[in-house]
């Protein structure tokens, strides 16, 4: 079965997302951070006073 239309776009977006996440992980490794932690840091930066709750 051939991927066409929306399925093809979704497939390529997933692939691109994985590649970006891997690259980000490599760049952050020197700081002892993961890609997941990076997104939390962005949220904290964008929302001063944010608590764990």
N, C-alpha and C positions, 0 to 999 in steps of 0.2 A: 504494500500500500504506500502510495506516494504522499509525502507531506506537502500540502498546498494551503494557500490562504492563511487563515488565522492560526492553524496548527503549526505551520512552518515558522511564522513570526514568533509564536510562543516558545517554540523549540530553540530558536536562535537567541531569544532573550534570556532563557535559562542558561544556555551555554556562555553567553557574554557575562552574565551575573557571576557564574562560577569562576570564570577567568579573572574578573575584577577582584573577587574575594580572595583568590589565591595570590594575586599580585599584592594586594593590600596586606595580607598576612606576611608575605615575605618582607615587605617594607617595614612593618611594625615589629618584626621578630627581634631586631636589634635593640628595641626599647623594652623588650619583655612583654609586649602586648599582643593580643590576637585581634582579628578583624571584628569579632563579636564585641570585645571590650571597647574598640574604637567607636562603635555606634553608641554605646552607653556614654562615653565621654562626650560625644557630640550632643547628646540629649541634655547632659548636665550643663554643658556650655551654653546651650540655647535656652535653658530654663534655670536661671540662677535661683538658689534656694530649694531646688529639688531635693527631696529626701527619699530614703529607701522605701518608705511607705507609698 
